[in-house]
Amino acid sequence: MSGEANYEYKVVNAPTSLLWFRIKRGETEQLLNDLAADGWELDDVVVNWWGGAELFLRRAR
């Protein structure tokens, strides 16, 4: 895949509640906004069957 070397990647977990491991929408939105201010953009999301999600982020080098 060409062009991928132009990005750096990181994975963060979406904030969840203790009850049923539900994703906290407001806190996740704030997290993504804070990361966007540093140049990160959401590239992909993996929702886990037991609850929660991994957010895959990337930004140009």
mmCIF file of the N, C-alpha and C atoms, coordinates in Angstrom:
data_MODEL
# 
_entry.id   MODEL 
# 
loop_
_atom_site.group_PDB 
_atom_site.id 
_atom_site.type_symbol 
_atom_site.label_atom_id 
_atom_site.label_alt_id 
_atom_site.label_comp_id 
_atom_site.label_asym_id 
_atom_site.label_entity_id 
_atom_site.label_seq_id 
_atom_site.pdbx_PDB_ins_code 
_atom_site.Cartn_x 
_atom_site.Cartn_y 
_atom_site.Cartn_z 
_atom_site.occupancy 
_atom_site.B_iso_or_equiv 
_atom_site.pdbx_formal_charge 
_atom_site.auth_seq_id 
_atom_site.auth_comp_id 
_atom_site.auth_asym_id 
_atom_site.auth_atom_id 
_atom_site.pdbx_PDB_model_num 
ATOM 1   N N  . MET A 1 1  ? 0.838   -1.177 0.000  1.00 0.00 ? 1  MET A N  1 
ATOM 2   C CA . MET A 1 1  ? 0.000   0.000  0.000  1.00 0.00 ? 1  MET A CA 1 
ATOM 3   C C  . MET A 1 1  ? 0.883   1.240  0.000  1.00 0.00 ? 1  MET A C  1 
ATOM 4   N N  . SER A 1 2  ? 0.826   1.969  -1.048 1.00 0.00 ? 2  SER A N  1 
ATOM 5   C CA . SER A 1 2  ? 1.639   3.172  -1.126 1.00 0.00 ? 2  SER A CA 1 
ATOM 6   C C  . SER A 1 2  ? 1.003   4.303  -0.344 1.00 0.00 ? 2  SER A C  1 
ATOM 7   N N  . GLY A 1 3  ? 1.828   5.190  0.154  1.00 0.00 ? 3  GLY A N  1 
ATOM 8   C CA . GLY A 1 3  ? 1.329   6.353  0.865  1.00 0.00 ? 3  GLY A CA 1 
ATOM 9   C C  . GLY A 1 3  ? 1.168   6.159  2.355  1.00 0.00 ? 3  GLY A C  1 
ATOM 10  N N  . GLU A 1 4  ? 1.162   4.936  2.848  1.00 0.00 ? 4  GLU A N  1 
ATOM 11  C CA . GLU A 1 4  ? 0.952   4.721  4.280  1.00 0.00 ? 4  GLU A CA 1 
ATOM 12  C C  . GLU A 1 4  ? 2.137   5.176  5.111  1.00 0.00 ? 4  GLU A C  1 
ATOM 13  N N  . ALA A 1 5  ? 3.318   5.262  4.510  1.00 0.00 ? 5  ALA A N  1 
ATOM 14  C CA . ALA A 1 5  ? 4.488   5.719  5.251  1.00 0.00 ? 5  ALA A CA 1 
ATOM 15  C C  . ALA A 1 5  ? 4.381   7.203  5.576  1.00 0.00 ? 5  ALA A C  1 
ATOM 16  N N  . ASN A 1 6  ? 3.440   7.897  4.962  1.00 0.00 ? 6  ASN A N  1 
ATOM 17  C CA . ASN A 1 6  ? 3.258   9.320  5.203  1.00 0.00 ? 6  ASN A CA 1 
ATOM 18  C C  . ASN A 1 6  ? 2.404   9.595  6.437  1.00 0.00 ? 6  ASN A C  1 
ATOM 19  N N  . TYR A 1 7  ? 1.968   8.558  7.109  1.00 0.00 ? 7  TYR A N  1 
ATOM 20  C CA . TYR A 1 7  ? 1.116   8.713  8.289  1.00 0.00 ? 7  TYR A CA 1 
ATOM 21  C C  . TYR A 1 7  ? 1.733   8.006  9.482  1.00 0.00 ? 7  TYR A C  1 
ATOM 22  N N  . GLU A 1 8  ? 1.424   8.513  10.658 1.00 0.00 ? 8  GLU A N  1 
ATOM 23  C CA . GLU A 1 8  ? 1.703   7.770  11.878 1.00 0.00 ? 8  GLU A CA 1 
ATOM 24  C C  . GLU A 1 8  ? 0.357   7.376  12.464 1.00 0.00 ? 8  GLU A C  1 
ATOM 25  N N  . TYR A 1 9  ? 0.337   6.245  13.139 1.00 0.00 ? 9  TYR A N  1 
ATOM 26  C CA . TYR A 1 9  ? -0.912  5.687  13.644 1.00 0.00 ? 9  TYR A CA 1 
ATOM 27  C C  . TYR A 1 9  ? -0.837  5.471  15.146 1.00 0.00 ? 9  TYR A C  1 
ATOM 28  N N  . LYS A 1 10 ? -1.996  5.508  15.797 1.00 0.00 ? 10 LYS A N  1 
ATOM 29  C CA . LYS A 1 10 ? -2.094  5.110  17.197 1.00 0.00 ? 10 LYS A CA 1 
ATOM 30  C C  . LYS A 1 10 ? -3.498  4.604  17.461 1.00 0.00 ? 10 LYS A C  1 
ATOM 31  N N  . VAL A 1 11 ? -3.611  3.807  18.513 1.00 0.00 ? 11 VAL A N  1 
ATOM 32  C CA . VAL A 1 11 ? -4.889  3.210  18.900 1.00 0.00 ? 11 VAL A CA 1 
ATOM 33  C C  . VAL A 1 11 ? -5.209  3.657  20.322 1.00 0.00 ? 11 VAL A C  1 
ATOM 34  N N  . VAL A 1 12 ? -6.434  4.133  20.517 1.00 0.00 ? 12 VAL A N  1 
ATOM 35  C CA . VAL A 1 12 ? -6.902  4.493  21.858 1.00 0.00 ? 12 VAL A CA 1 
ATOM 36  C C  . VAL A 1 12 ? -8.237  3.795  22.090 1.00 0.00 ? 12 VAL A C  1 
ATOM 37  N N  . ASN A 1 13 ? -8.540  3.542  23.337 1.00 0.00 ? 13 ASN A N  1 
ATOM 38  C CA . ASN A 1 13 ? -9.824  2.933  23.688 1.00 0.00 ? 13 ASN A CA 1 
ATOM 39  C C  . ASN A 1 13 ? -10.858 4.020  23.924 1.00 0.00 ? 13 ASN A C  1 
ATOM 40  N N  . ALA A 1 14 ? -12.054 3.793  23.439 1.00 0.00 ? 14 ALA A N  1 
ATOM 41  C CA . ALA A 1 14 ? -13.154 4.718  23.697 1.00 0.00 ? 14 ALA A CA 1 
ATOM 42  C C  . ALA A 1 14 ? -13.522 4.628  25.176 1.00 0.00 ? 14 ALA A C  1 
ATOM 43  N N  . PRO A 1 15 ? -13.801 5.760  25.818 1.00 0.00 ? 15 PRO A N  1 
ATOM 44  C CA . PRO A 1 15 ? -14.224 5.722  27.225 1.00 0.00 ? 15 PRO A CA 1 
ATOM 45  C C  . PRO A 1 15 ? -15.517 4.915  27.377 1.00 0.00 ? 15 PRO A C  1 
ATOM 46  N N  . THR A 1 16 ? -15.553 4.083  28.416 1.00 0.00 ? 16 THR A N  1 
ATOM 47  C CA . THR A 1 16 ? -16.738 3.253  28.654 1.00 0.00 ? 16 THR A CA 1 
ATOM 48  C C  . THR A 1 16 ? -17.204 3.410  30.095 1.00 0.00 ? 16 THR A C  1 
ATOM 49  N N  . SER A 1 17 ? -18.455 3.044  30.316 1.00 0.00 ? 17 SER A N  1 
ATOM 50  C CA . SER A 1 17 ? -18.988 3.020  31.679 1.00 0.00 ? 17 SER A CA 1 
ATOM 51  C C  . SER A 1 17 ? -18.782 1.618  32.245 1.00 0.00 ? 17 SER A C  1 
ATOM 52  N N  . LEU A 1 18 ? -18.835 1.507  33.540 1.00 0.00 ? 18 LEU A N  1 
ATOM 53  C CA . LEU A 1 18 ? -18.670 0.192  34.165 1.00 0.00 ? 18 LEU A CA 1 
ATOM 54  C C  . LEU A 1 18 ? -19.887 -0.691 33.951 1.00 0.00 ? 18 LEU A C  1 
ATOM 55  N N  . LEU A 1 19 ? -21.039 -0.074 33.755 1.00 0.00 ? 19 LEU A N  1 
ATOM 56  C CA . LEU A 1 19 ? -22.270 -0.818 33.549 1.00 0.00 ? 19 LEU A CA 1 
ATOM 57  C C  . LEU A 1 19 ? -22.366 -1.267 32.092 1.00 0.00 ? 19 LEU A C  1 
ATOM 58  N N  . TRP A 1 20 ? -22.180 -2.534 31.854 1.00 0.00 ? 20 TRP A N  1 
ATOM 59  C CA . TRP A 1 20 ? -22.284 -3.135 30.521 1.00 0.00 ? 20 TRP A CA 1 
ATOM 60  C C  . TRP A 1 20 ? -21.215 -2.657 29.551 1.00 0.00 ? 20 TRP A C  1 
ATOM 61  N N  . PHE A 1 21 ? -20.204 -1.970 30.052 1.00 0.00 ? 21 PHE A N  1 
ATOM 62  C CA . PHE A 1 21 ? -19.109 -1.498 29.199 1.00 0.00 ? 21 PHE A CA 1 
ATOM 63  C C  . PHE A 1 21 ? -19.608 -0.693 28.008 1.00 0.00 ? 21 PHE A C  1 
ATOM 64  N N  . ARG A 1 22 ? -20.608 0.121  28.261 1.00 0.00 ? 22 ARG A N  1 
ATOM 65  C CA . ARG A 1 22 ? -21.165 0.950  27.197 1.00 0.00 ? 22 ARG A CA 1 
ATOM 66  C C  . ARG A 1 22 ? -20.230 2.104  26.896 1.00 0.00 ? 22 ARG A C  1 
ATOM 67  N N  . ILE A 1 23 ? -20.127 2.445  25.636 1.00 0.00 ? 23 ILE A N  1 
ATOM 68  C CA . ILE A 1 23 ? -19.276 3.558  25.214 1.00 0.00 ? 23 ILE A CA 1 
ATOM 69  C C  . ILE A 1 23 ? -19.928 4.863  25.650 1.00 0.00 ? 23 ILE A C  1 
ATOM 70  N N  . LYS A 1 24 ? -19.146 5.721  26.278 1.00 0.00 ? 24 LYS A N  1 
ATOM 71  C CA . LYS A 1 24 ? -19.636 7.029  26.703 1.00 0.00 ? 24 LYS A CA 1 
ATOM 72  C C  . LYS A 1 24 ? -19.521 7.990  25.524 1.00 0.00 ? 24 LYS A C  1 
ATOM 73  N N  . ARG A 1 25 ? -20.648 8.330  24.957 1.00 0.00 ? 25 ARG A N  1 
ATOM 74  C CA . ARG A 1 25 ? -20.672 9.125  23.732 1.00 0.00 ? 25 ARG A CA 1 
ATOM 75  C C  . ARG A 1 25 ? -20.028 10.499 23.913 1.00 0.00 ? 25 ARG A C  1 
ATOM 76  N N  . GLY A 1 26 ? -20.438 11.227 24.953 1.00 0.00 ? 26 GLY A N  1 
ATOM 77  C CA . GLY A 1 26 ? -19.918 12.575 25.164 1.00 0.00 ? 26 GLY A CA 1 
ATOM 78  C C  . GLY A 1 26 ? -18.418 12.600 25.405 1.00 0.00 ? 26 GLY A C  1 
ATOM 79  N N  . GLU A 1 27 ? -17.940 11.679 26.236 1.00 0.00 ? 27 GLU A N  1 
ATOM 80  C CA . GLU A 1 27 ? -16.511 11.623 26.529 1.00 0.00 ? 27 GLU A CA 1 
ATOM 81  C C  . GLU A 1 27 ? -15.707 11.174 25.312 1.00 0.00 ? 27 GLU A C  1 
ATOM 82  N N  . THR A 1 28 ? -16.260 10.267 24.519 1.00 0.00 ? 28 THR A N  1 
ATOM 83  C CA . THR A 1 28 ? -15.577 9.832  23.305 1.00 0.00 ? 28 THR A CA 1 
ATOM 84  C C  . THR A 1 28 ? -15.488 10.982 22.309 1.00 0.00 ? 28 THR A C  1 
ATOM 85  N N  . GLU A 1 29 ? -16.568 11.734 22.178 1.00 0.00 ? 29 GLU A N  1 
ATOM 86  C CA . GLU A 1 29 ? -16.567 12.892 21.284 1.00 0.00 ? 29 GLU A CA 1 
ATOM 87  C C  . GLU A 1 29 ? -15.521 13.915 21.733 1.00 0.00 ? 29 GLU A C  1 
ATOM 88  N N  . GLN A 1 30 ? -15.439 14.170 23.031 1.00 0.00 ? 30 GLN A N  1 
ATOM 89  C CA . GLN A 1 30 ? -14.453 15.122 23.553 1.00 0.00 ? 30 GLN A CA 1 
ATOM 90  C C  . GLN A 1 30 ? -13.029 14.619 23.315 1.00 0.00 ? 30 GLN A C  1 
ATOM 91  N N  . LEU A 1 31 ? -12.808 13.321 23.529 1.00 0.00 ? 31 LEU A N  1 
ATOM 92  C CA . LEU A 1 31 ? -11.499 12.725 23.285 1.00 0.00 ? 31 LEU A CA 1 
ATOM 93  C C  . LEU A 1 31 ? -11.086 12.915 21.830 1.00 0.00 ? 31 LEU A C  1 
ATOM 94  N N  . LEU A 1 32 ? -12.008 12.626 20.905 1.00 0.00 ? 32 LEU A N  1 
ATOM 95  C CA . LEU A 1 32 ? -11.698 12.776 19.484 1.00 0.00 ? 32 LEU A CA 1 
ATOM 96  C C  . LEU A 1 32 ? -11.449 14.235 19.121 1.00 0.00 ? 32 LEU A C  1 
ATOM 97  N N  . ASN A 1 33 ? -12.199 15.156 19.708 1.00 0.00 ? 33 ASN A N  1 
ATOM 98  C CA . ASN A 1 33 ? -11.974 16.580 19.448 1.00 0.00 ? 33 ASN A CA 1 
ATOM 99  C C  . ASN A 1 33 ? -10.606 17.020 19.952 1.00 0.00 ? 33 ASN A C  1 
ATOM 100 N N  . ASP A 1 34 ? -10.212 16.552 21.132 1.00 0.00 ? 34 ASP A N  1 
ATOM 101 C CA . ASP A 1 34 ? -8.894  16.888 21.676 1.00 0.00 ? 34 ASP A CA 1 
ATOM 102 C C  . ASP A 1 34 ? -7.777  16.338 20.793 1.00 0.00 ? 34 ASP A C  1 
ATOM 103 N N  . LEU A 1 35 ? -7.947  15.106 20.339 1.00 0.00 ? 35 LEU A N  1 
ATOM 104 C CA . LEU A 1 35 ? -6.945  14.503 19.461 1.00 0.00 ? 35 LEU A CA 1 
ATOM 105 C C  . LEU A 1 35 ? -6.899  15.204 18.104 1.00 0.00 ? 35 LEU A C  1 
ATOM 106 N N  . ALA A 1 36 ? -8.051  15.631 17.600 1.00 0.00 ? 36 ALA A N  1 
ATOM 107 C CA . ALA A 1 36 ? -8.101  16.349 16.324 1.00 0.00 ? 36 ALA A CA 1 
ATOM 108 C C  . ALA A 1 36 ? -7.343  17.670 16.415 1.00 0.00 ? 36 ALA A C  1 
ATOM 109 N N  . ALA A 1 37 ? -7.380  18.300 17.573 1.00 0.00 ? 37 ALA A N  1 
ATOM 110 C CA . ALA A 1 37 ? -6.642  19.550 17.769 1.00 0.00 ? 37 ALA A CA 1 
ATOM 111 C C  . ALA A 1 37 ? -5.136  19.327 17.632 1.00 0.00 ? 37 ALA A C  1 
ATOM 112 N N  . ASP A 1 38 ? -4.681  18.094 17.875 1.00 0.00 ? 38 ASP A N  1 
ATOM 113 C CA . ASP A 1 38 ? -3.268  17.745 17.716 1.00 0.00 ? 38 ASP A CA 1 
ATOM 114 C C  . ASP A 1 38 ? -2.974  17.141 16.343 1.00 0.00 ? 38 ASP A C  1 
ATOM 115 N N  . GLY A 1 39 ? -3.954  17.182 15.447 1.00 0.00 ? 39 GLY A N  1 
ATOM 116 C CA . GLY A 1 39 ? -3.740  16.706 14.086 1.00 0.00 ? 39 GLY A CA 1 
ATOM 117 C C  . GLY A 1 39 ? -4.161  15.278 13.814 1.00 0.00 ? 39 GLY A C  1 
ATOM 118 N N  . TRP A 1 40 ? -4.721  14.590 14.804 1.00 0.00 ? 40 TRP A N  1 
ATOM 119 C CA . TRP A 1 40 ? -5.149  13.202 14.612 1.00 0.00 ? 40 TRP A CA 1 
ATOM 120 C C  . TRP A 1 40 ? -6.533  13.162 13.983 1.00 0.00 ? 40 TRP A C  1 
ATOM 121 N N  . GLU A 1 41 ? -6.746  12.189 13.113 1.00 0.00 ? 41 GLU A N  1 
ATOM 122 C CA . GLU A 1 41 ? -8.076  11.968 12.533 1.00 0.00 ? 41 GLU A CA 1 
ATOM 123 C C  . GLU A 1 41 ? -8.450  10.506 12.710 1.00 0.00 ? 41 GLU A C  1 
ATOM 124 N N  . LEU A 1 42 ? -9.733  10.271 12.847 1.00 0.00 ? 42 LEU A N  1 
ATOM 125 C CA . LEU A 1 42 ? -10.237 8.913  13.027 1.00 0.00 ? 42 LEU A CA 1 
ATOM 126 C C  . LEU A 1 42 ? -10.122 8.162  11.710 1.00 0.00 ? 42 LEU A C  1 
ATOM 127 N N  . ASP A 1 43 ? -9.440  7.021  11.732 1.00 0.00 ? 43 ASP A N  1 
ATOM 128 C CA . ASP A 1 43 ? -9.226  6.225  10.528 1.00 0.00 ? 43 ASP A CA 1 
ATOM 129 C C  . ASP A 1 43 ? -10.135 5.002  10.506 1.00 0.00 ? 43 ASP A C  1 
ATOM 130 N N  . ASP A 1 44 ? -10.339 4.375  11.678 1.00 0.00 ? 44 ASP A N  1 
ATOM 131 C CA . ASP A 1 44 ? -11.158 3.166  11.737 1.00 0.00 ? 44 ASP A CA 1 
ATOM 132 C C  . ASP A 1 44 ? -11.597 2.939  13.185 1.00 0.00 ? 44 ASP A C  1 
ATOM 133 N N  . VAL A 1 45 ? -12.635 2.143  13.356 1.00 0.00 ? 45 VAL A N  1 
ATOM 134 C CA . VAL A 1 45 ? -13.144 1.793  14.686 1.00 0.00 ? 45 VAL A CA 1 
ATOM 135 C C  . VAL A 1 45 ? -13.431 0.298  14.707 1.00 0.00 ? 45 VAL A C  1 
ATOM 136 N N  . VAL A 1 46 ? -13.008 -0.361 15.778 1.00 0.00 ? 46 VAL A N  1 
ATOM 137 C CA . VAL A 1 46 ? -13.344 -1.767 15.989 1.00 0.00 ? 46 VAL A CA 1 
ATOM 138 C C  . VAL A 1 46 ? -14.167 -1.833 17.265 1.00 0.00 ? 46 VAL A C  1 
ATOM 139 N N  . VAL A 1 47 ? -15.414 -2.271 17.135 1.00 0.00 ? 47 VAL A N  1 
ATOM 140 C CA . VAL A 1 47 ? -16.298 -2.422 18.293 1.00 0.00 ? 47 VAL A CA 1 
ATOM 141 C C  . VAL A 1 47 ? -16.158 -3.856 18.792 1.00 0.00 ? 47 VAL A C  1 
ATOM 142 N N  . ASN A 1 48 ? -15.817 -3.992 20.055 1.00 0.00 ? 48 ASN A N  1 
ATOM 143 C CA . ASN A 1 48 ? -15.608 -5.311 20.650 1.00 0.00 ? 48 ASN A CA 1 
ATOM 144 C C  . ASN A 1 48 ? -16.939 -5.932 21.063 1.00 0.00 ? 48 ASN A C  1 
ATOM 145 N N  . TRP A 1 49 ? -17.058 -7.223 20.919 1.00 0.00 ? 49 TRP A N  1 
ATOM 146 C CA . TRP A 1 49 ? -18.320 -7.902 21.235 1.00 0.00 ? 49 TRP A CA 1 
ATOM 147 C C  . TRP A 1 49 ? -18.656 -7.814 22.714 1.00 0.00 ? 49 TRP A C  1 
ATOM 148 N N  . TRP A 1 50 ? -17.665 -7.668 23.594 1.00 0.00 ? 50 TRP A N  1 
ATOM 149 C CA . TRP A 1 50 ? -17.933 -7.584 25.034 1.00 0.00 ? 50 TRP A CA 1 
ATOM 150 C C  . TRP A 1 50 ? -18.179 -6.148 25.480 1.00 0.00 ? 50 TRP A C  1 
ATOM 151 N N  . GLY A 1 51 ? -18.117 -5.221 24.554 1.00 0.00 ? 51 GLY A N  1 
ATOM 152 C CA . GLY A 1 51 ? -18.344 -3.809 24.863 1.00 0.00 ? 51 GLY A CA 1 
ATOM 153 C C  . GLY A 1 51 ? -17.086 -3.009 24.652 1.00 0.00 ? 51 GLY A C  1 
ATOM 154 N N  . GLY A 1 52 ? -17.269 -1.739 24.446 1.00 0.00 ? 52 GLY A N  1 
ATOM 155 C CA . GLY A 1 52 ? -16.130 -0.873 24.200 1.00 0.00 ? 52 GLY A CA 1 
ATOM 156 C C  . GLY A 1 52 ? -15.722 -0.870 22.744 1.00 0.00 ? 52 GLY A C  1 
ATOM 157 N N  . ALA A 1 53 ? -14.744 -0.049 22.449 1.00 0.00 ? 53 ALA A N  1 
ATOM 158 C CA . ALA A 1 53 ? -14.276 0.064  21.076 1.00 0.00 ? 53 ALA A CA 1 
ATOM 159 C C  . ALA A 1 53 ? -12.845 0.572  21.061 1.00 0.00 ? 53 ALA A C  1 
ATOM 160 N N  . GLU A 1 54 ? -12.114 0.184  20.035 1.00 0.00 ? 54 GLU A N  1 
ATOM 161 C CA . GLU A 1 54 ? -10.777 0.697  19.800 1.00 0.00 ? 54 GLU A CA 1 
ATOM 162 C C  . GLU A 1 54 ? -10.866 1.693  18.655 1.00 0.00 ? 54 GLU A C  1 
ATOM 163 N N  . LEU A 1 55 ? -10.304 2.866  18.873 1.00 0.00 ? 55 LEU A N  1 
ATOM 164 C CA . LEU A 1 55 ? -10.317 3.926  17.873 1.00 0.00 ? 55 LEU A CA 1 
ATOM 165 C C  . LEU A 1 55 ? -8.935  3.996  17.231 1.00 0.00 ? 55 LEU A C  1 
ATOM 166 N N  . PHE A 1 56 ? -8.880  3.777  15.934 1.00 0.00 ? 56 PHE A N  1 
ATOM 167 C CA . PHE A 1 56 ? -7.619  3.827  15.204 1.00 0.00 ? 56 PHE A CA 1 
ATOM 168 C C  . PHE A 1 56 ? -7.494  5.219  14.593 1.00 0.00 ? 56 PHE A C  1 
ATOM 169 N N  . LEU A 1 57 ? -6.413  5.898  14.950 1.00 0.00 ? 57 LEU A N  1 
ATOM 170 C CA . LEU A 1 57 ? -6.207  7.278  14.526 1.00 0.00 ? 57 LEU A CA 1 
ATOM 171 C C  . LEU A 1 57 ? -4.962  7.378  13.658 1.00 0.00 ? 57 LEU A C  1 
ATOM 172 N N  . ARG A 1 58 ? -4.937  8.395  12.810 1.00 0.00 ? 58 ARG A N  1 
ATOM 173 C CA . ARG A 1 58 ? -3.748  8.647  12.006 1.00 0.00 ? 58 ARG A CA 1 
ATOM 174 C C  . ARG A 1 58 ? -3.559  10.147 11.854 1.00 0.00 ? 58 ARG A C  1 
ATOM 175 N N  . ARG A 1 59 ? -2.312  10.532 11.574 1.00 0.00 ? 59 ARG A N  1 
ATOM 176 C CA . ARG A 1 59 ? -2.021  11.920 11.242 1.00 0.00 ? 59 ARG A CA 1 
ATOM 177 C C  . ARG A 1 59 ? -0.828  11.949 10.307 1.00 0.00 ? 59 ARG A C  1 
ATOM 178 N N  . ALA A 1 60 ? -0.786  12.971 9.498  1.00 0.00 ? 60 ALA A N  1 
ATOM 179 C CA . ALA A 1 60 ? 0.303   13.117 8.544  1.00 0.00 ? 60 ALA A CA 1 
ATOM 180 C C  . ALA A 1 60 ? 1.602   13.378 9.298  1.00 0.00 ? 60 ALA A C  1 
ATOM 181 N N  . ARG A 1 61 ? 2.675   12.842 8.767  1.00 0.00 ? 61 ARG A N  1 
ATOM 182 C CA . ARG A 1 61 ? 3.994   13.063 9.395  1.00 0.00 ? 61 ARG A CA 1 
ATOM 183 C C  . ARG A 1 61 ? 4.548   14.399 9.017  1.00 0.00 ? 61 ARG A C  1 
# 
